[in-house]
Each structure stands twice: as structure tokens, then as C-alpha cells.
Amino acid sequence: MSAQIWVDADACPNVIKEILFRAAERTGISVTLVANQTLCVPRIPSVRALRVSAGFDVADGEIVKQVAAGDLVVTADIPLAAEVLAKGGRALNPRGELYSTDTIRAVLTLRDFMDTMRSSGQVGGGPPPLTLADRNAFASHLDSWLAHRTVS
């Protein structure tokens, strides 16, 4: 079976989904959006939505269960990215950060530190809005993965 794209879709920005839909339409790559809510997806043969039951990390667990070596997972969830990398997949943040086995431990440590800071009231608020540079970085990494996948 050829490589495919899995999307942790509950928190994935719509603009990133649109980039993925265009890639699926252009290349025929299989894109599966996994969420615990009903999603509307365009009528593109290689795009589907997979609804899972509600609950903490249910969508993440389904992605980990389904992902295969060489697949790409789009997620901002760092622990999910670490599990995907451990299974030989690739993980790409919607902001355009490509996670790697060389850096994931440091990213997990920073995430845990920031969680501690937020819970102590030292840091507040969520992430900044997605920028054009973020979208371009995401699209660039996606195009690179697609090109590598077709060459392999």
C-alpha cells in the first residue's frame, strides 16, 4: 500500500485542510481526516473523513493504530508526533514545523515545560494566529514529502 496522509483534524486549521485537499486533488494521494466530530470534506475520491468516538486522545489513538511507515501525519500534538515517528511515519505541524527523531525529545521537553508554566499562571493564552509564513512552510514541507513519495 502506498503512503498516505493522516490529519489530526479536530484542531487543524481550515486553511491547512484546504492545502491538503488541493494536494489530494492534484496528486491522488489518500488523505484521511480523523476527528471526534462530523467533518465536511470535498468530493475528492482520495479524501475521506473518519469519525471516532469522543474522548481524550481517541483520534490520536486511531491515527497511531492506522499509520504505517512512510505515511505523513499532520498534527500539532507533540506526543502524537512522537508516536508517529516511532512507527516510521513523518509528522508535520500545521505551522510548517517538520518533526524529526533527532528533535522530538527536545520538543516534548519544551512542551512539558510550557505546560508547567501555564498551570502555574506564568504563561497564558494560546498560540498566535497562523501566518502566511506558517502556511508557506507547511505547503513547502508537504510538496517535498509528496515529491519524495513519488520518487521512492
Protein Blocks (a to p, Z undefined) as FASTA:
>chain_A
ZZdddddfklgcfklmmmmmmmmmmnopacddddfbdcdddddfkbccddddedehklmm
mmmmmpcghiacddfbfklmmmmmmnopacddfkopacdfklmmmmmmmmmmmmmmmmno
pagcddddddfklmmmmmmmmmmmmmmmmmZZ
